[in-house]
Amino acid sequence: MTRDDANAPQMSELFDPEPERWGLRGDPHVWRALRDHLAKTDIPSSVDEADSLLRVTFDELVGVDLATSAESSVYREQFAHGGMSSGMVCLDGWRDRLLPLLAERARVLLEFCP
């Protein structure tokens, strides 16, 4: 069975529910920015393509290539909304937990919507 593109799942479906735990205060704002940016984008047909799309979009929004940057966190004013670590984005958390979580959700969705 092939996927009907008219009923293809959207990338925004990967972002619900939000994680219960974040690394730094900017992380939930990055999460929501990614979700909003990809809201009308179909999930690609493979997990690798979905993961690549997530990483490229993260790079566009945060200005960091997670594959080449050695930084563990960065400050981005657009994600500052109050609090002590406001605007701080935990790159280690995105590398190790958050992007893999989204890729796993894509894998599950693709299994049910091939």
PyMOL commands that set and color helices and strands:
alter all, ss='L'
color gray80, all
select helices_A, chain A and resi 5-7+11-15+27-37+47-62+77-79+91-112
alter helices_A, ss='H'
color red, helices_A
select strands_A, chain A and resi 73-75+88-90
alter strands_A, ss='S'
color yellow, strands_A
deselect
rebuild
show_as cartoon
